[in-house]
Amino acid sequence: MYFIDTHAHLFLDEFDDDRDIIINECINDGVNKIVNPNVDIHTVNGLLSLKNKYPDIIFPAIGLHPTSVKGDFKNQLTKLYDLIDKYNFVAIGEIGIDLYWDKTHFEEQKIAFETQIQWAREFELPLIIHTRNSFDVTFSIVSKYSDISGVFHAFTGNYEQAMKVIERNFYIGIGGIVTFKNSGLDKVIEKVPIENIVLETDSPYLAPVPFRGKRNQPSYIRYVADHISKIKNISVEKVVETTNSNALSLFF
């Protein structure tokens, strides 16, 4: 049994001291594909260097994270766009709307989001969408387009929102949050078909129980799979087989 982690950021500073060790642990634990969404123009070199070192494990996505949308966002978008046809990116992301930390650049976030949706349409790539405290506005933008697909990353919405996502031909990205006691996500996942879910860790963030509060890593994805199997009363093998098939059809 092998795993696909559809969302991790192994190029970030949190892994500078032991990145190679962590990736080798992933390999040894059966995590053989890891999608790494970019953050901004400043993280591209680290992302591509990691891809070059581990071309069979690391699969990069390109985009401007909503919390990185500031006054220079148009300049960043121009530079990022110029990279798309030069490298083998598997998605446009991580993009979207974030209204949790700061709403100062809300209008700019919407412009950046729609711009990058157009990239996905142009290059026929899936989207990796960030929706922290912003599901309604994010979904309203996505709903303008009938020819896009991808994943709503780190999904924390309710069942009705989950079904809206699925009806728009998107997957639900589920990671460590599902293991949190009071997240309420277990009630949603119980009803959402496994055929509409992909697994992710969001490393180094959102480590699952029993590692909550510590640095996350892709090898912990097995805890997510195990928890989902208990929620849905199906085997871990079924969870992994189906979510892997979903990830392969979306990104590879």
C-alpha positions in Angstrom: 0.0 0.0 0.0 1.3 3.4 -1.0 0.1 7.0 -0.3 -0.2 10.2 -2.3 0.0 13.4 -0.3 -1.8 16.0 -2.4 -0.7 19.0 -0.4 2.6 19.7 1.4 5.2 22.4 1.5 8.5 20.7 2.0 10.4 23.6 0.5 9.6 25.8 3.5 12.1 26.9 6.1 10.6 24.5 8.7 12.4 21.7 6.9 15.8 23.3 6.3 17.5 21.2 9.0 16.3 17.8 8.0 14.5 17.9 4.7 16.3 14.9 3.2 15.7 12.9 6.3 12.0 13.7 6.2 11.7 12.8 2.5 13.5 9.5 3.0 11.1 8.8 5.9 8.2 9.4 3.5 9.7 7.0 1.0 10.2 4.3 3.6 6.6 4.8 4.9 5.2 4.4 1.4 4.4 8.0 0.5 5.6 8.0 -3.1 4.0 11.1 -4.5 3.8 14.5 -2.8 2.2 17.5 -4.5 3.9 20.8 -3.3 1.9 24.0 -4.0 3.9 27.2 -4.2 3.4 30.2 -1.9 4.8 33.2 -3.8 7.6 34.3 -6.1 10.1 34.0 -3.3 9.5 30.3 -2.8 9.8 29.2 -6.4 13.5 28.5 -6.4 13.3 26.3 -3.3 10.3 24.4 -4.8 12.0 23.8 -8.1 15.3 22.8 -6.5 13.4 20.2 -4.4 11.6 18.9 -7.5 15.0 18.6 -9.4 16.5 16.6 -6.5 13.5 14.3 -6.1 11.8 14.3 -9.5 9.9 11.0 -8.9 8.5 12.1 -5.5 8.0 15.9 -5.5 5.4 17.3 -7.9 5.2 21.2 -8.0 2.2 23.5 -8.3 2.5 27.1 -9.2 0.5 30.0 -7.8 0.3 33.0 -5.4 -1.1 32.2 -2.0 -3.9 34.6 -1.0 -2.0 35.7 2.2 0.8 36.7 -0.1 -1.4 39.0 -2.2 0.0 42.5 -1.3 0.7 45.7 -3.1 3.1 44.0 -5.5 0.7 41.2 -6.4 0.5 42.1 -10.1 4.3 42.0 -10.5 4.4 38.6 -8.7 1.6 37.3 -11.0 3.5 38.3 -14.1 6.7 36.5 -12.9 4.8 33.4 -11.9 2.8 33.2 -15.1 6.1 33.3 -17.1 7.2 30.1 -15.4 4.1 28.0 -16.2 5.2 26.7 -19.6 8.8 26.3 -18.6 8.3 23.6 -16.0 6.1 20.6 -15.5 3.7 21.9 -12.9 0.8 19.6 -12.0 -1.6 22.4 -10.8 -2.2 26.0 -10.3 -2.1 26.6 -6.6 -2.2 27.3 -3.8 -4.7 30.1 -4.7 -8.0 31.5 -3.4 -9.3 33.8 -0.7 -8.2 34.1 2.9 -10.2 36.4 5.2 -8.8 35.0 8.5 -5.7 37.0 9.0 -6.2 40.2 7.1 -8.9 41.6 4.9 -6.9 44.6 3.8 -6.3 43.2 0.3 -9.6 41.5 -0.1 -10.3 43.1 -3.5 -6.8 42.3 -4.7 -7.2 38.7 -3.6 -10.3 38.4 -5.8 -8.4 39.8 -8.8 -5.5 37.5 -8.2 -7.8 34.5 -7.8 -9.6 35.1 -11.0 -6.4 35.8 -12.9 -5.0 32.4 -11.8 -8.2 30.6 -12.6 -7.7 31.9 -16.2 -4.2 30.3 -16.1 -5.7 27.0 -15.2 -8.1 27.3 -18.1 -5.3 28.3 -20.5 -2.9 25.5 -19.5 -5.6 23.0 -18.7 -4.4 22.4 -15.2 -6.4 21.7 -12.0 -6.7 24.2 -9.2 -5.7 23.9 -5.5 -8.0 26.3 -3.7 -7.6 27.9 -0.3 -10.8 29.1 1.4 -10.0 30.1 5.0 -13.0 32.0 6.4 -14.1 32.6 2.8 -16.1 29.7 1.4 -19.1 31.7 0.1 -17.1 34.3 -1.8 -14.6 31.7 -3.1 -17.3 29.4 -4.3 -19.2 32.2 -6.0 -16.1 33.0 -8.1 -15.5 29.3 -8.9 -19.1 29.0 -9.9 -18.6 31.4 -12.8 -16.7 28.7 -14.7 -17.9 25.4 -15.9 -14.6 24.2 -17.4 -12.4 24.0 -14.2 -11.7 21.4 -11.7 -9.4 20.8 -8.8 -9.5 20.5 -5.0 -10.8 22.6 -2.1 -7.8 22.3 0.1 -8.1 21.8 3.9 -11.9 21.6 3.7 -13.7 22.6 6.9 -17.1 23.3 5.6 -20.5 21.6 6.3 -22.1 18.9 4.3 -24.1 21.3 2.1 -20.9 23.1 1.2 -19.2 19.8 0.5 -21.9 18.8 -2.0 -21.7 22.2 -3.7 -17.9 21.6 -4.2 -18.5 18.1 -5.5 -21.3 19.2 -7.9 -18.8 21.7 -9.4 -16.4 18.8 -10.3 -14.0 19.5 -7.4 -12.6 17.2 -4.8 -12.6 17.7 -1.1 -9.0 17.8 0.4 -8.9 16.2 3.8 -6.0 16.2 6.2 -5.2 16.3 9.9 -8.2 18.5 10.8 -10.4 15.5 10.5 -8.7 13.9 13.5 -9.3 17.0 15.7 -11.9 16.1 18.3 -14.1 19.2 17.9 -13.7 20.0 14.3 -17.1 18.5 13.3 -15.5 17.4 10.1 -16.1 13.7 10.9 -19.9 14.3 10.6 -19.3 15.7 7.1 -16.9 13.0 5.9 -19.3 10.3 7.2 -21.7 11.4 4.4 -19.4 12.5 1.6 -18.5 9.7 -0.8 -14.9 8.5 -0.6 -14.8 8.9 -4.4 -14.9 12.7 -3.9 -12.0 12.9 -1.4 -8.2 13.3 -1.7 -5.8 13.0 1.2 -3.3 15.7 2.2 -1.2 16.8 5.1 -0.4 20.5 4.5 3.0 19.8 6.0 4.4 21.5 8.0 1.0 22.6 9.3 -2.1 20.9 10.8 -0.5 17.7 12.1 -3.0 15.0 12.9 -3.6 13.5 16.3 -1.4 12.2 18.0 1.0 14.8 16.6 -1.3 17.8 16.8 0.6 21.0 17.6 3.9 19.6 16.3 5.4 19.9 12.8 3.5 17.9 10.3 5.1 15.7 7.6 3.8 13.6 4.7 4.4 10.3 6.5 1.7 11.2 8.9 -0.9 10.9 6.1 -1.5 7.3 7.2 -3.2 8.7 10.4 -5.6 10.7 8.2 -6.4 7.6 6.2 -6.9 5.5 9.3 -9.2 8.0 10.8 -11.3 8.3 7.7 -11.6 4.5 7.5 -13.0 4.4 11.0 -15.5 7.3 10.3 -16.8 5.6 7.2 -16.5 2.0 8.4 -14.4 0.9 5.5 -10.9 -0.6 5.3 -7.8 1.6 5.2 -6.9 -0.1 2.0 -10.2 1.0 0.4 -9.6 4.6 1.6 -6.1 4.7 0.2 -6.9 2.9 -3.0 -9.8 5.2 -3.8 -8.2 8.5 -2.8 -5.1 7.6 -4.7 -7.2 7.0 -7.8 -8.8 10.4 -7.3 -5.4 12.1 -6.9 -4.0 10.3 -10.0 -6.9 11.4 -12.1 -6.6 15.0 -11.0 -2.9 15.7 -11.0 -1.0 13.0 -12.9 
